[in-house]
Amino acid sequence: MQRCIYCLAEKEDECFNREHVMPESFGTFENAPVLHGTVCMVCNSEVFQLLEHEFKEDTDAGVFCQMFSRLIKRKPTQARLRGKNTQLKKRFSMLDDFFSDVFPFFVVEDDRIKVAFIPQVIVQKPDFLVYIPIDVLVLARTDTKLRKRLESILTRDLERKDIKMFGGADSLEDGLEMIRRIAAHLAEYGIEYVPDEAKNKYNEVGDVSKQHFEMSYQVTLTQEAGRVLAKIAFNYFAKCAQDAGNVELVFEPYFNRLRAFIMGDGTVELKDVITNVEQKAIIKDLDGQDASLVAHVINFEAVNGDLIAKMCFFSGTVFTINMGKVPAGFDRAEFGCGHAFFPIDQKICPISANPARIGDAYSVAKSFGLLNRL
Ligand SMILES: [Zn+2]
């Protein structure tokens, strides 16, 4: 028998499945922290799965993960946005808003992360927007699972006005050829798309290296998005407690408010759990290097007797989460450390308040745990 840390029900071992501390859409990691026998299947599939989809498609953190998805997954990916609570504005510095309809996937070129405007078909429906790059369409010819997913989007009842295409080539001619190639792929899904030559637009980018990519976004943090954030923090705490051999900690009444919030109890307000949201990355720039740390960061602190989690994802937004009172018997001196998750090289590193320790190659197993901080 095991007890679920969320619904608190005691169930047989087979009623539990693996729970990733960090949602898989945020990356997969070597020695990934995974909870076993901790979160029941009912909570996992009936409560959290839908929430996580929404999080991925309609928060800045989720949308950024989709921009990085090609680097995280190391294969062609598509993107899907809901645009209800997160509005993106993107443009190249020297151009008009020609590119604002195109999804900016990140790629690595010459050891630097760059924006790649990949030829893509953009499908707009009232409640979502999907960006399907041409290499995803190519992949779907041999990948039946992917093909099924695309079929659910690319249905015959799509109207002409729901579809836009981006050719992304070095000349108008090549761009048109690309559009024709995408249209041929759509034909395989029963969609007849005849490019409207009169409406075609071609923009010369010129020297791309001189272009500066700018993006701004407006986000409304919803109760649902807050629940996903709180769950990541509590998962991480549970993993720390488990590794420290003190799993009972997570059942302390100190965490009842947090647990109720995560489970969707509307009486716990968002502002009482997510106490601060700011655009100030926990670790932005590595000392003396002209590069930003591309990682997700989670750490815990004790502040005025409360256990505070601070989390920051690709988007740079820092979320402060009040988890509840610091459980009795904890030595505050042992707090203040956490982990950086690097989805691109799939590594996890312990972090400390001392920047010199960032990137130390300590194994997760040895360093994980509130009671075993560096
Ligand atoms: Zn449960």
Residues whose N, C-alpha, C, O or C-beta is under 5 A from the ligand:
A	BS01	ZN	C4 Y6 C7 C40 C43
